[in-house]
């Protein structure tokens, strides 16, 4: 999802709002590999990028991409690989509450950097291999702190699903419509559901409290 950069040829924009791809130097063919293709898809819009749009973004003919991705589904998988390898996953020696909270923050950082990434992950038939390996290591860390192996993996999955579903829902949210719907009956709800992360933090607190009870019962 390592802190590695998204690939060469990227500079930070003047606005400080994220990476911007520099145009290939005149007379030099663009160097394309699967990582750059996946990164380009994220930069365009992870959930809407097409092979043609990625090719234009990279300054190459779309047929060039077929040496690295086979179709749009494989393009999504390549983008997910970039996310998994580039994510700042937490250290496994964190206390379990801090560890699960940090896992959630890792996903939030990805989704805030790359709009559409949450919906992209929801569309995948299987998670990226790098994410699976990382979750296995984090599961082992939770087991070492008193979780059953199944509960440890379930806890990680709950936190990941909570972030993914919340982020994807917020991207589609019509905040004005939400305010109108809730304002008369419960204005405090309107404020909560239209916040930057909705009710995510409050929901996570309830999840962690439940996990604490389950863990102590072992």
Helices and strands as residue ranges (DSSP letters): E 10-12, E 19-21, H 34-45, H 51-58, G 62-67, H 72-86, H 96-113, H 117-123, H 129-143, H 149-172, H 175-193, H 200-216
